[in-house]
Amino acid sequence: MNIALSGIPWWTTDIGGFFGGEIATPYFQELIVRWFQYGAFCPLFRLHGWRNSSLAHPETSDPTRGGPNEVWTFGDRAYGIIKELMELRERLRPYIMQQMKLASTKGIPPMRPLFFDFADDAKCAAVDDQFLFGPDLLVAPILHEGVAKRKVYLPAGATWTDAWTGKKCDGGQTIVAAAPLEEIPLYLKNGRKLPIRA
């Protein structure tokens, strides 16, 4: 968010981290799913990295050869979730392209802190683990291993709809959002319709 506010809207991370990652472990499979959930709502969305080569080629332990890093190599459950996220990103393409155009013409970053759009809500300035993706979608990533719920602050001055359940909540409050591995907490502002579900 700091990068976006510094005038660089085209920002991302290397999903999965650039170096390492034991792809067959439950730890890494959870990590890659959660990182894909976050990455799907970054301005740029890409998987990139050099996975653990000793696991990929145990017979040679060749340090010049990285391990598999395709989405289908992280196990069936992770692949199923990641595939859905890639399809979600594609469904959101028209919305994302609108945000990219605004970034290009007006300097409004697609990914931004809550206070960018909710300057009148002083509580938004303290929220550093959620963000808006465009004006209508609040994203609350899961940042820790084994977490299946989290607190989410919904900015005042709007009504928020859980993108998965359709439940509406008034802004200006903190709620506890369910976050099973298959879902990242997402909230739509003021009844906005976006194709979150297929």
Secondary structure, DSSP 8 states (H G I E B T S, - for coil): -HHHHTT-------BT-SB---TTSHHHHHHHHHHHHHHTTSSS--B--BB-HHHH-TTT--TTS-B--SGGGS-HHHHHHHHHHHHHHHHTHHHHHHHHHHHHHH---SEE-HHHH-TT-GGGGG--S-EEESSSEEE----STT--EEEEEE-TTSEEEETTT--EEESSEEEEEE--TT---EEEETT-------
